[in-house]
Amino acid sequence: MLQVRDLHAYYGKSHILQGVSLDVGANEVVSILGRNGVGRSTTLKAIMGKPQPKGSITLNGREIAGRPPHAISRLGLGYVPEERAIFPTLTVEQNLILGMKSGETDARWGIDDTWAMFPQLKDRAHAPGGALSGGEQQMLTICRTLMGNPDLIMIDEPTEGLSPQMVERTGELIAEIARRGISILLVEQRLVLAMRLSSRVYVMGHGTMVFEGTPAELLENNAVRREWLEV
């Protein structure tokens, strides 16, 4: 579904991504693990077109490298940024409606799905998004992206700063997304959660991938965990 080959990205003169390659298949949850500052979030941003990368990125067989983010989104790629970019003055319901694609008739996620999974959002449907808690804003951001009916959704650090209860709710939402046949590329600092949700994991270090395998294979690889994950 998603194939990334020899991806390079820069911020000014800083060479952040140095030949990143990865794959996400249909109905697959794949996590990118690693310490802060190694390029995990930049990988997602570069796939989405900002910063403009060098290399090859194909989605469902189409080359998307070089396209603007709005065009990439229309081709079936959803992106949930770490900073929870909701519209704070719009209501919860209006935020969700903005995520919809015009003319979409076979979406796998609708407003009723959001209400069913998060009754607290339904109770605040007409409240401004800025009045929500951090955890509620995270749920709203993910659900708004799902309203665009993506084939694959990239989610960047969804549990950052959340309470333990909201961390569990986030994990339940990610598992539900996968059950609906939407592929997921996840950046997540909580290793236990990421390993539980993922079918495969990549470990990133210094702008490139240093490991690819199943969660079980990573658990058995003490050298990689010591070198690139453990504090």
N, CA and C of each residue as an Amber inpcrd file, in Angstrom:
protein
   693
   0.8250000  -1.2060000   0.0000000   0.0000000   0.0000000   0.0000000
   0.8640000   1.2640000   0.0000000   1.7180000   1.3970000   1.0240000
   2.6480000   2.5250000   1.0800000   4.0670000   1.9880000   0.9790000
   4.8260000   2.5260000   0.0260000   6.2290000   2.1680000  -0.1370000
   7.0690000   3.4390000  -0.1590000   8.0440000   3.5060000   0.7230000
   8.9590000   4.6420000   0.8030000  10.3530000   4.1180000   0.5040000
  11.0450000   4.7660000  -0.4220000  12.3650000   4.3080000  -0.8190000
  13.3530000   5.4780000  -0.8520000  14.4450000   5.3190000  -0.0760000
  15.5770000   6.2560000  -0.0900000  15.1200000   7.7040000   0.0990000
  14.3450000   7.9120000   1.1650000  13.7740000   9.2350000   1.4270000
  14.7850000  10.1180000   2.1460000  14.9490000  11.3250000   1.6150000
  15.8230000  12.3290000   2.2180000  15.0030000  13.5930000   2.4460000
  15.2550000  14.2620000   3.5750000  14.5570000  15.5060000   3.8700000
  15.4850000  16.4180000   4.6560000  15.2800000  17.7170000   4.4570000
  16.1550000  18.7160000   5.0540000  15.3150000  19.8010000   5.7270000
  15.8410000  20.3430000   6.8310000  15.3690000  21.6000000   7.3820000
  16.5170000  22.5780000   7.2310000  16.3910000  23.4840000   6.2650000
  17.5190000  24.3460000   5.9450000  18.6790000  23.5070000   5.4370000
  19.8320000  23.6290000   6.0780000  21.0040000  22.8460000   5.6900000
  21.1330000  21.5450000   6.4940000  20.2220000  21.3370000   7.4330000
  20.2850000  20.1230000   8.2620000  19.6720000  18.9480000   7.5170000
  20.4680000  17.9000000   7.3480000  20.0460000  16.6940000   6.6210000
  19.3980000  15.7540000   7.6420000  18.0520000  15.7880000   7.7310000
  17.3480000  15.0670000   8.7930000  17.1200000  13.6050000   8.4250000
  16.5020000  13.3510000   7.2930000  16.2580000  11.9810000   6.8350000
  17.3340000  11.6030000   5.8330000  18.0020000  10.4810000   6.0740000
  19.1750000  10.1160000   5.2940000  19.0000000   8.7360000   4.6600000
  17.9990000   8.6410000   3.7930000  17.7870000   7.3980000   3.0730000
  16.8150000   6.4570000   3.7530000  15.6630000   6.9880000   4.1970000
  14.6590000   6.1880000   4.8910000  13.8820000   5.3360000   3.8850000
  13.7300000   4.0610000   4.1930000  12.8850000   3.1600000   3.4050000
  11.9720000   2.3970000   4.3590000  10.7040000   2.2540000   3.9800000
   9.7570000   1.4920000   4.7880000   8.5710000   1.0820000   3.9330000
   7.8100000   0.1180000   4.4590000   6.6040000  -0.3660000   3.7850000
   5.4910000  -0.5140000   4.8020000   4.2660000  -0.2200000   4.3550000
   3.0730000  -0.5210000   5.1320000   2.1100000  -1.2270000   4.1850000
   1.7240000  -2.4360000   4.5430000   0.8280000  -3.1990000   3.6990000
  -0.6340000  -2.9490000   4.0200000  -1.5020000  -3.5220000   3.2240000
  -2.9420000  -3.4160000   3.4670000  -3.2940000  -4.0740000   4.7950000
  -4.1890000  -3.4270000   5.5490000  -4.6710000  -3.9420000   6.8410000
  -3.5360000  -4.1890000   7.8340000  -2.5250000  -3.3440000   7.7930000
  -1.3540000  -3.5300000   8.6490000  -1.1630000  -2.3240000   9.5560000
  -0.7320000  -2.5780000  10.7940000  -0.3230000  -1.5220000  11.7170000
   1.1880000  -1.6070000  11.8680000   1.8770000  -0.5430000  11.5090000
   3.3370000  -0.4950000  11.5570000   3.7420000   0.7000000  12.4110000
   4.6490000   0.4880000  13.3430000   5.1210000   1.5670000  14.2080000
   6.5740000   1.9090000  13.9080000   6.8870000   3.1960000  14.0330000
   8.2710000   3.6810000  13.9770000   8.6800000   4.0480000  15.3910000
   9.6690000   3.3500000  15.9070000  10.1540000   3.5540000  17.2670000
  11.5110000   4.2370000  17.2320000  11.8870000   4.8330000  18.3510000
  13.1920000   5.4770000  18.4310000  13.1780000   6.6030000  19.4380000
  14.3510000   7.0910000  19.7470000  14.4590000   8.1970000  20.7000000
  14.0070000   9.5030000  20.0400000  13.7300000  10.4960000  20.8760000
  13.3650000  11.8100000  20.3580000  14.4950000  12.3910000  19.5250000
  14.1230000  13.0480000  18.4300000  15.1020000  13.7480000  17.6140000
  15.7670000  12.9410000  16.5280000  15.3370000  11.6810000  16.3220000
  16.0030000  10.8510000  15.3070000  15.3470000  10.9660000  13.9370000
  14.1790000  11.6410000  13.8540000  13.5550000  11.8390000  12.5490000
  12.2290000  11.1380000  12.3490000  11.6420000  10.6000000  13.4130000
  10.3800000   9.8570000  13.2530000   9.2460000  10.7600000  12.7720000
   9.0410000  11.8810000  13.4470000   7.9820000  12.8010000  13.0430000
   8.2680000  13.4150000  11.6740000   9.5270000  13.7080000  11.4100000
   9.8910000  14.2580000  10.1050000   9.5800000  13.2730000   8.9900000
   9.7040000  11.9840000   9.2710000   9.3570000  10.9740000   8.2740000
   7.8960000  11.0960000   7.8680000   6.9980000  11.1960000   8.8500000
   5.5800000  11.3370000   8.5360000   5.3120000  12.6390000   7.7840000
   5.9250000  13.7210000   8.2180000   5.7090000  15.0100000   7.5580000
   6.2160000  14.9830000   6.1200000   7.3680000  14.3510000   5.9030000
   7.9180000  14.2800000   4.5540000   7.0380000  13.4350000   3.6420000
   6.5000000  12.3320000   4.1610000   5.5860000  11.5180000   3.3650000
   4.3680000  12.3450000   2.9620000   3.9500000  13.2380000   3.8630000
   2.7900000  14.0930000   3.5940000   3.1490000  15.3220000   2.7660000
   4.4300000  15.5100000   2.4620000   4.8210000  16.5830000   1.5510000
   5.4250000  17.8060000   2.1720000   5.5470000  17.8600000   3.4910000
   6.1520000  18.9940000   4.1800000   7.0590000  18.4960000   5.2960000
   8.3930000  18.6120000   5.2110000   9.1430000  19.2830000   4.1490000
   9.1490000  18.4680000   2.8530000   9.3660000  19.1500000   1.7400000
   9.3820000  18.4750000   0.4470000  10.5600000  17.5050000   0.3990000
  10.3030000  16.2090000   0.2490000  11.3870000  15.2210000   0.3190000
  12.0120000  14.9250000  -1.0380000  13.1310000  14.2300000  -0.9720000
  13.7320000  13.6150000  -2.1590000  13.6490000  12.1020000  -1.9730000
  13.3270000  11.3940000  -3.0390000  13.1630000   9.9470000  -2.9580000
  11.8310000   9.5490000  -3.5550000  11.4570000   8.3000000  -3.3600000
  10.2230000   7.7750000  -3.9360000   9.2350000   7.4060000  -2.8260000
   7.9850000   7.8450000  -3.0050000   6.8950000   7.4840000  -2.1000000
   5.7150000   7.0820000  -2.9640000   5.2790000   5.8330000  -2.8530000
   4.1180000   5.4120000  -3.6200000   3.0060000   4.9790000  -2.6690000
   1.7830000   5.3520000  -3.0160000   0.5870000   4.9930000  -2.2670000
  -0.3750000   4.3150000  -3.2330000  -0.6810000   3.0570000  -2.9530000
  -1.5340000   2.2860000  -3.8560000  -1.0240000   2.3350000  -5.2950000
   0.3080000   2.2680000  -5.4320000   0.9210000   2.2260000  -6.7480000
   1.1340000   3.5730000  -7.4120000   0.6930000   4.6660000  -6.7850000
   0.8570000   5.9990000  -7.3650000   1.9980000   6.7320000  -6.6790000
   2.8310000   7.3800000  -7.4480000   3.9100000   8.1890000  -6.8940000
   3.3140000   9.4710000  -6.3260000   3.5810000   9.7170000  -5.0380000
   3.0400000  10.9230000  -4.4060000   4.1270000  11.9110000  -4.0060000
   5.3860000  11.5290000  -4.0970000   6.4690000  12.4660000  -3.7550000
   6.4030000  13.6580000  -4.7020000   6.4770000  14.8510000  -4.1410000
   6.4140000  16.0590000  -4.9370000   5.0270000  16.6610000  -5.0480000
   3.9880000  15.9180000  -4.6450000   2.6340000  16.4560000  -4.6770000
   2.3790000  17.2980000  -3.4320000   1.4840000  18.2850000  -3.4870000
   1.1380000  19.0740000  -2.2980000   0.3150000  18.2400000  -1.3240000
   0.3340000  18.5920000  -0.0310000  -0.3710000  17.7850000   0.9650000
  -1.8470000  17.5590000   0.6680000  -2.5620000  18.5770000   0.1650000
  -3.9930000  18.3870000  -0.0760000  -4.2410000  17.3480000  -1.1660000
  -3.3480000  17.2790000  -2.1590000  -3.4900000  16.2770000  -3.2150000
  -3.1770000  14.8790000  -2.6840000  -2.1900000  14.7910000  -1.8010000
  -1.8490000  13.4980000  -1.1890000  -3.0200000  12.9950000  -0.3480000
  -3.6570000  13.8980000   0.3850000  -4.8010000  13.5180000   1.1990000
  -5.9340000  12.9720000   0.3340000  -6.1740000  13.5910000  -0.7860000
  -7.2630000  13.1450000  -1.6650000  -7.0030000  11.7740000  -2.2690000
  -5.7510000  11.3680000  -2.2890000  -5.4070000  10.0500000  -2.8240000
  -5.5440000   8.9400000  -1.7730000  -5.9120000   9.3160000  -0.5360000
  -6.2040000   8.2870000   0.4580000  -5.2670000   8.2070000   1.6370000
  -4.4520000   9.2580000   1.8530000  -3.5240000   9.2550000   2.9860000
  -3.9840000  10.2710000   4.0190000  -4.2590000   9.8020000   5.2370000
  -4.6260000  10.6820000   6.3370000  -3.4410000  10.9200000   7.2520000
  -3.4260000  12.0880000   7.9050000  -2.2940000  12.4460000   8.7700000
  -2.8080000  13.1380000  10.0150000  -2.4290000  12.5950000  11.1780000
  -2.7760000  13.1850000  12.4700000  -1.4990000  13.7390000  13.0830000
  -1.3300000  15.0520000  13.1190000  -0.0810000  15.6190000  13.6330000
   0.0100000  15.5440000  15.1440000   1.2170000  15.6420000  15.6400000
   1.4390000  15.5770000  17.0880000   0.7700000  16.7380000  17.8130000
   0.6570000  17.8910000  17.1410000   0.1810000  19.0940000  17.8360000
  -1.3400000  19.2350000  17.8850000  -2.0970000  18.1910000  17.4530000
  -3.5670000  18.2030000  17.5700000  -4.1540000  19.4660000  16.9590000
  -4.0150000  19.6190000  15.6780000  -4.3920000  20.8560000  14.9900000
  -5.8940000  20.9330000  14.7320000  -6.6640000  21.0500000  15.8070000
  -8.0930000  21.2610000  15.6540000  -8.3560000  22.7510000  15.4060000
  -9.6020000  23.0680000  15.0420000 -10.0150000  24.4590000  14.9070000
 -10.7100000  24.8480000  16.2110000 -10.0440000  25.6120000  17.0790000
 -10.5450000  25.8030000  18.4480000 -11.8400000  26.5910000  18.5380000
 -12.1380000  27.4570000  17.5590000 -13.3560000  28.2630000  17.6440000
 -14.5520000  27.5770000  16.9860000 -14.3190000  26.4950000  16.2450000
 -15.4070000  25.7370000  15.6520000 -15.8850000  24.6730000  16.6310000
 -17.1410000  24.2730000  16.5090000 -17.6580000  23.2520000  17.4050000
 -17.0620000  21.8890000  17.0800000 -17.2510000  20.9580000  18.0060000
 -16.7830000  19.5900000  17.7840000 -17.3800000  19.0320000  16.4930000
 -18.6830000  19.2080000  16.3170000 -19.3410000  18.6910000  15.1230000
 -18.8150000  19.3500000  13.8600000 -18.5810000  20.6570000  13.9020000
 -18.0570000  21.3640000  12.7320000 -16.6450000  20.8860000  12.3910000
 -15.8330000  20.6060000  13.4130000 -14.5000000  20.0580000  13.1610000
 -14.5980000  18.7370000  12.4120000 -15.5240000  17.8880000  12.8220000
 -15.6860000  16.5930000  12.1590000 -16.1610000  16.7670000  10.7210000
 -17.1220000  17.6560000  10.5040000 -17.6580000  17.8680000   9.1590000
 -16.5720000  18.3650000   8.2120000 -15.6690000  19.1930000   8.7120000
 -14.5830000  19.7060000   7.8730000 -13.6750000  18.5920000   7.3630000
 -13.6340000  17.4680000   8.0780000 -12.7850000  16.3650000   7.6490000
 -13.3640000  15.5410000   6.5230000 -14.6300000  15.7360000   6.1950000
 -15.2850000  14.9220000   5.1830000 -14.8410000  15.3120000   3.7790000
 -14.7410000  14.3010000   2.8990000 -14.5000000  14.5530000   1.4880000
 -15.8400000  14.7860000   0.7910000 -15.8940000  15.7850000  -0.0640000
 -17.1330000  16.0450000  -0.7890000 -17.4320000  14.8900000  -1.7420000
 -18.6850000  14.4820000  -1.7530000 -19.1050000  13.4180000  -2.6500000
 -18.7880000  12.0220000  -2.1700000 -18.2330000  11.8730000  -0.9540000
 -17.8850000  10.5510000  -0.4290000 -19.1450000   9.8240000   0.0200000
 -19.3520000   8.6310000  -0.4880000 -20.5640000   7.8790000  -0.1490000
 -20.2810000   6.5560000   0.5560000 -19.0370000   6.1000000   0.5310000
 -18.7270000   4.7870000   1.1080000 -17.6880000   4.8800000   2.2170000
 -17.7600000   5.9670000   2.9990000 -16.7800000   6.1770000   4.0640000
 -16.8940000   5.0850000   5.1110000 -15.7260000   4.6680000   5.6410000
 -15.6950000   3.6410000   6.6760000 -15.8610000   4.2110000   8.0730000
 -15.9240000   5.5430000   8.1730000 -16.0630000   6.1860000   9.4830000
 -16.9110000   7.4330000   9.3110000 -17.9270000   7.5670000  10.1380000
 -18.7950000   8.7350000  10.0800000 -18.9600000   9.3690000  11.4430000
 -19.7510000  10.4460000  11.4950000 -19.9730000  11.1390000  12.7600000
 -20.5980000  10.2010000  13.7890000 -21.5280000   9.3590000  13.3600000
 -22.1750000   8.4420000  14.3010000 -21.1720000   7.4750000  14.9260000
 -20.1250000   7.0980000  14.1710000 -19.0870000   6.2350000  14.7300000
 -18.3320000   6.9530000  15.8410000 -18.0550000   8.2360000  15.6170000
 -17.3830000   9.0340000  16.6520000 -18.2430000   9.1180000  17.9010000
 -19.5390000   9.4040000  17.7180000 -20.4300000   9.5180000  18.8810000
 -20.5180000   8.1990000  19.6330000 -20.5750000   7.0690000  18.8830000
 -20.7050000   5.7630000  19.5250000 -19.4760000   5.4180000  20.3480000
 -18.2980000   5.7610000  19.8430000 -17.0760000   5.3840000  20.5390000
 -16.7140000   6.3860000  21.6340000 -17.1110000   7.6520000  21.4450000
 -16.7590000   8.6930000  22.4130000 -18.0020000   9.5080000  22.7630000
 -18.8540000   8.9590000  23.6330000 -20.0860000   9.6770000  24.0140000
 -19.8130000  11.0650000  24.5760000 -18.6270000  11.2380000  25.1950000
 -18.3300000  12.5540000  25.7570000 -18.1940000  13.6110000  24.6640000
 -17.7610000  13.2060000  23.4720000 -17.7070000  14.1570000  22.3640000
 -19.1150000  14.4820000  21.8640000 -19.9870000  13.4800000  21.8400000
 -21.3760000  13.7410000  21.4400000 -22.0330000  14.7180000  22.4060000
 -21.7630000  14.5480000  23.7090000 -22.3330000  15.4460000  24.7030000
 -21.8660000  16.8800000  24.5020000 -20.6990000  17.0380000  23.8610000
 -20.1310000  18.3810000  23.6530000 -20.0860000  18.7340000  22.1700000
 -21.0010000  18.1550000  21.4030000 -20.9930000  18.3460000  19.9440000
 -21.0420000  19.8110000  19.5420000 -21.7260000  20.6430000  20.3410000
 -21.8910000  22.0470000  19.9770000 -20.9870000  22.9740000  20.7840000
 -20.0370000  22.3800000  21.5070000 -19.0490000  23.1740000  22.2390000
 -17.8530000  23.4550000  21.3340000 -17.1620000  24.5740000  21.5350000
 -15.9690000  24.8350000  20.7140000 -14.8650000  23.8240000  20.9930000
 -14.1280000  23.4590000  19.9470000 -13.0670000  22.4740000  20.0970000
 -12.0240000  22.8790000  21.1170000 -11.8090000  24.1940000  21.2530000
 -10.8030000  24.6760000  22.1910000 -11.1680000  24.4600000  23.6390000
 -12.4550000  24.1560000  23.9120000 -12.8910000  23.9310000  25.2920000
 -12.6790000  22.4970000  25.7380000 -12.2560000  21.6120000  24.8360000
 -12.0510000  20.2050000  25.1750000 -10.7490000  20.0090000  25.9370000
 -10.6760000  18.9190000  26.6860000  -9.4160000  18.5420000  27.3280000
  -8.4270000  18.0700000  26.2630000  -7.1720000  17.9030000  26.6670000
  -6.1630000  17.4430000  25.7210000  -6.5020000  16.0850000  25.1290000
  -6.9810000  15.1740000  25.9670000  -7.3440000  13.8520000  25.4870000
  -8.5160000  13.8930000  24.5280000  -9.5190000  14.7220000  24.8440000
 -10.6720000  14.8560000  23.9580000 -10.2710000  15.4790000  22.6270000
  -9.3630000  16.4490000  22.6540000  -8.8800000  17.0400000  21.4120000
  -8.1470000  16.0050000  20.5580000  -7.4010000  15.1150000  21.2070000
  -6.7020000  14.0800000  20.4490000  -7.7030000  13.1450000  19.7780000
  -8.7380000  12.7430000  20.5000000  -9.7610000  11.8940000  19.9070000
 -10.4420000  12.5980000  18.7370000 -10.7270000  13.8880000  18.9080000
 -11.3720000  14.6630000  17.8480000 -10.4820000  14.7520000  16.6100000
  -9.1890000  14.9600000  16.8200000  -8.2670000  15.0680000  15.6860000
  -8.2100000  13.7740000  14.8890000  -8.1090000  12.6520000  15.5860000
  -8.0520000  11.3620000  14.8890000  -9.3640000  11.0970000  14.1590000
 -10.4830000  11.3330000  14.8390000 -11.7860000  11.0640000  14.2170000
 -12.0350000  11.9940000  13.0340000 -11.5890000  13.2350000  13.1280000
 -11.7390000  14.1510000  11.9830000 -10.9660000  13.6440000  10.7800000
  -9.7750000  13.1210000  10.9960000  -8.9920000  12.5700000   9.8930000
  -9.6850000  11.3550000   9.2970000 -10.2870000  10.5310000  10.1390000
 -11.0090000   9.3580000   9.6480000 -12.2100000   9.7410000   8.8000000
 -12.7750000  10.9210000   9.0230000 -13.9240000  11.3650000   8.2420000
 -13.5720000  11.5170000   6.7600000 -12.2890000  11.6610000   6.4510000
 -11.8600000  11.7610000   5.0640000 -11.7220000  10.4240000   4.3600000
 -12.0740000   9.3310000   5.0410000 -12.0590000   7.9850000   4.4670000
 -10.6850000   7.6010000   3.9070000  -9.6280000   7.6960000   4.7110000
  -8.2950000   7.3330000   4.2090000  -8.1290000   5.8250000   4.0790000
  -7.2660000   5.4130000   3.1440000  -6.8540000   4.0190000   3.0600000
  -5.7870000   3.7210000   4.1090000  -4.9950000   4.7400000   4.4140000
  -3.9160000   4.6250000   5.3980000  -3.8770000   5.9100000   6.1990000
  -3.7070000   5.7800000   7.5000000  -3.6300000   6.9540000   8.3680000
  -2.3070000   6.9460000   9.1170000  -1.6060000   8.0750000   9.1120000
  -0.3630000   8.2410000   9.8630000  -0.6840000   9.0240000  11.1310000
  -0.2830000   8.4890000  12.2800000  -0.6180000   9.0960000  13.5710000
   0.6800000   9.3510000  14.3390000   0.9010000  10.6160000  14.6980000
   2.1620000  11.0250000  15.3220000   1.9700000  11.2710000  16.8110000
   2.5690000  10.4260000  17.6380000   2.5890000  10.5660000  19.1000000
   1.1920000  10.8350000  19.6740000   0.2370000   9.9370000  19.4500000
  -1.1350000  10.2120000  19.8950000  -1.3320000  10.2340000  21.4010000
  -0.4450000   9.6060000  22.1830000  -0.6460000   9.5520000  23.6360000
   0.1900000  10.5800000  24.3900000   0.8610000  11.4590000  23.6830000
   1.7310000  12.4470000  24.3380000   0.9220000  13.3200000  25.2940000
   1.3050000  13.3160000  26.5580000   0.6860000  14.1810000  27.5550000
  -0.6880000  13.7400000  28.0390000  -1.1100000  12.5340000  27.7020000
  -2.4400000  12.0810000  28.0900000  -2.4130000  11.3160000  29.4080000
  -3.5510000  11.2880000  30.0850000  -3.6990000  10.5070000  31.3050000
  -3.6840000   9.0230000  30.9620000  -3.3840000   8.1520000  31.9430000
  -3.3940000   6.7120000  31.6600000  -4.7240000   6.2260000  31.0910000
  -5.8270000   6.7830000  31.5600000  -7.1300000   6.3690000  31.0450000
  -7.2780000   6.7350000  29.5730000  -6.8430000   7.9470000  29.2050000
  -6.9600000   8.3720000  27.8110000  -5.9530000   7.6380000  26.9240000
  -4.8310000   7.2320000  27.4910000  -3.8840000   6.4080000  26.7240000
  -4.5560000   5.1050000  26.3120000  -5.2760000   4.4870000  27.2450000
  -5.9750000   3.2400000  26.9270000  -7.0700000   3.4590000  25.8980000
  -7.7900000   4.5810000  26.0020000  -8.8380000   4.8780000  25.0210000
  -8.2350000   5.1080000  23.6370000  -7.0730000   5.7480000  23.6070000
  -6.3940000   5.9500000  22.3290000  -6.0010000   4.6200000  21.7100000
  -5.4780000   3.7110000  22.5370000  -5.1300000   2.3880000  22.0330000
  -6.3450000   1.6500000  21.4960000  -7.4880000   1.7880000  22.1780000
  -8.7160000   1.1460000  21.7130000  -9.1570000   1.7200000  20.3690000
  -9.0100000   3.0380000  20.2060000  -9.3870000   3.6670000  18.9350000
  -8.4930000   3.1820000  17.8010000  -7.1850000   3.1150000  18.0410000
  -6.2640000   2.6490000  17.0070000  -6.5850000   1.2100000  16.6190000
  -6.8870000   0.3680000  17.6040000  -7.2530000  -1.0130000  17.3030000
  -8.5440000  -1.0780000  16.4910000  -9.4980000  -0.2080000  16.7910000
 -10.7670000  -0.1770000  16.0450000 -10.5350000   0.2900000  14.6010000
  -9.6600000   1.2670000  14.4140000  -9.3210000   1.7150000  13.0570000
  -8.7820000   0.5440000  12.2450000  -7.8840000  -0.2160000  12.8520000
  -7.2950000  -1.3640000  12.1500000  -8.3560000  -2.4040000  11.8210000
  -9.2950000  -2.6260000  12.7340000 -10.3580000  -3.6050000  12.4800000
 -11.2180000  -3.2140000  11.2900000 -11.2780000  -1.9360000  10.9900000
 -12.0910000  -1.4630000   9.8700000 -11.3330000  -1.4870000   8.5480000
 -10.1420000  -2.0610000   8.5620000  -9.4010000  -2.2250000   7.3210000
  -8.5830000  -1.0330000   6.8900000  -8.3580000  -0.0930000   7.7920000
  -7.5350000   1.0800000   7.4910000  -6.1200000   0.8120000   8.0000000
  -5.1430000   0.8960000   7.1090000  -3.7540000   0.6870000   7.5140000
  -3.2760000   1.8680000   8.3540000  -2.2920000   1.6130000   9.2210000
  -1.8230000   2.6330000  10.1540000  -0.2980000   2.6590000  10.1800000
   0.2660000   3.8600000  10.0770000   1.6850000   4.0890000  10.3350000
   1.7540000   4.9590000  11.5780000   2.3030000   4.4110000  12.6470000
   2.2310000   5.0210000  13.9730000   3.6120000   5.4040000  14.4710000
   3.7250000   6.6300000  14.9820000   4.8910000   7.0460000  15.7640000
   4.4310000   7.1500000  17.2100000   5.0410000   6.3810000  18.0920000
   4.5730000   6.3140000  19.4740000   5.7460000   6.0550000  20.4130000
   5.8390000   6.8750000  21.4710000   6.9340000   6.7610000  22.4210000
   6.7100000   5.6490000  23.4390000   5.4600000   5.2910000  23.6760000
   5.1490000   4.2380000  24.6620000   5.3360000   2.8860000  23.9850000
   6.4630000   2.2450000  24.2780000   6.8380000   1.0230000  23.5670000
   5.8430000  -0.1010000  23.7990000   5.3550000  -0.2310000  25.0210000
   4.4290000  -1.3290000  25.3190000   3.1750000  -1.2110000  24.4630000
   2.6300000  -0.0050000  24.3540000   1.4360000   0.2100000  23.5500000
   1.7150000  -0.0390000  22.0740000   2.8110000   0.5200000  21.5690000
   3.1410000   0.3570000  20.1580000   3.3680000  -1.1100000  19.7990000
   4.0580000  -1.8330000  20.6540000   4.3390000  -3.2460000  20.3750000
   3.0550000  -4.0680000  20.4160000   2.1360000  -3.7030000  21.2950000
   0.8850000  -4.4340000  21.4090000   0.0060000  -4.2540000  20.1740000
   0.0360000  -3.0530000  19.5940000  -0.8450000  -2.7460000  18.4760000
  -0.2810000  -3.1540000  17.1220000   1.0400000  -3.2920000  17.0230000
   1.6960000  -3.3870000  15.7140000   1.9160000  -4.8190000  15.2570000
   1.8380000  -5.0000000  13.9440000   2.2430000  -6.2630000  13.3330000
   3.7240000  -6.2420000  12.9830000   4.2490000  -5.0600000  12.6690000
   5.6840000  -4.8880000  12.4200000   6.1360000  -3.5630000  13.0100000
   7.4230000  -3.4720000  13.3050000   7.9910000  -2.2350000  13.8300000
   9.3010000  -1.9200000  13.1040000   9.5600000  -0.6300000  12.9900000
  10.8630000  -0.1270000  12.5660000  11.4750000   0.6170000  13.7380000
  12.7750000   0.5280000  13.8610000  13.5080000   1.3440000  14.8250000
  14.3600000   2.3190000  14.0280000  14.2960000   3.5850000  14.4250000
  14.9870000   4.6390000  13.6930000  16.1080000   5.2050000  14.5410000
  17.2170000   5.5300000  13.8820000  18.3400000   6.1610000  14.5530000
  19.1260000   7.0190000  13.5880000  19.3350000   8.2730000  13.9450000
  20.1390000   9.1890000  13.1360000  19.6410000   9.2900000  11.6960000
  18.3250000   9.4120000  11.5230000  17.7730000   9.6920000  10.2120000
  17.6340000   8.5230000   9.2730000  17.7850000   7.3040000   9.7730000
  17.6100000   6.1360000   8.9190000  17.0810000   4.9730000   9.7590000
  16.6040000   3.9380000   9.1000000  16.0920000   2.7770000   9.8190000
  17.2320000   1.8160000  10.1730000  17.2440000   1.3820000  11.4280000
  18.3070000   0.4890000  11.8760000  17.7840000  -0.9060000  12.2140000
  16.4490000  -1.0550000  12.1800000  15.8520000  -2.3680000  12.4620000
  14.4750000  -2.4280000  11.8350000  14.1280000  -3.6000000  11.3090000
  12.7710000  -3.8940000  10.8610000  12.4340000  -5.3220000  11.2720000
  11.2460000  -5.5200000  11.8540000  10.8450000  -6.8700000  12.2290000
   9.5550000  -6.8560000  13.0100000   9.1970000  -7.9980000  13.5250000
   7.9980000  -8.1010000  14.3510000   8.3190000  -7.6310000  15.7710000
   7.2890000  -7.3020000  16.5560000   7.5470000  -6.9590000  17.9580000
   8.2990000  -8.0610000  18.6990000   7.9730000  -9.3270000  18.4170000
   8.6650000 -10.4350000  19.0810000  10.1480000 -10.4450000  18.7240000
  10.4590000 -10.1690000  17.4640000  11.8660000 -10.1400000  17.0380000
  12.6180000  -8.9980000  17.6870000  11.9520000  -7.8580000  17.8770000
  12.6060000  -6.7390000  18.5560000  12.8650000  -7.0730000  20.0220000
  11.9170000  -7.7250000  20.6570000  12.1110000  -8.1080000  22.0580000
  13.3030000  -9.0360000  22.2260000  13.5700000  -9.8560000  21.2240000
  14.6940000 -10.7870000  21.2920000  16.0280000 -10.1380000  20.9450000
  15.9800000  -8.9400000  20.3530000  17.2000000  -8.2860000  19.8890000
  17.6850000  -7.2760000  20.9470000  18.4300000  -7.7730000  21.9200000
  18.9010000  -6.9180000  23.0120000  19.8320000  -5.8180000  22.5330000
  20.6290000  -6.1060000  21.5150000  21.6070000  -5.1210000  21.0320000
  20.9140000  -3.9000000  20.4550000  19.8940000  -4.1040000  19.6420000
  19.1650000  -2.9800000  19.0470000  18.4490000  -2.1800000  20.1240000
  17.8210000  -2.8470000  21.0710000  17.1020000  -2.1210000  22.1170000
  18.0460000  -1.2980000  22.9760000  19.2140000  -1.8690000  23.3210000
  20.1920000  -1.1130000  24.1180000  20.7340000   0.0930000  23.3510000
  21.0390000  -0.1170000  22.0940000  21.6980000   0.9210000  21.2820000
  20.7470000   2.0560000  20.9210000  19.4720000   1.7290000  20.6110000
  18.6070000   2.7190000  19.9710000  17.3330000   3.0630000  20.7280000
  16.9930000   2.3240000  21.7790000  15.7280000   2.5700000  22.4590000
  15.8730000   2.8720000  23.9490000  16.6880000   2.1120000  24.6300000
  16.7540000   2.2370000  26.0800000  17.4980000   3.5000000  26.5050000
  17.0550000   4.0690000  27.6100000  17.6810000   5.2950000  28.1230000
  18.9000000   4.9530000  28.9440000
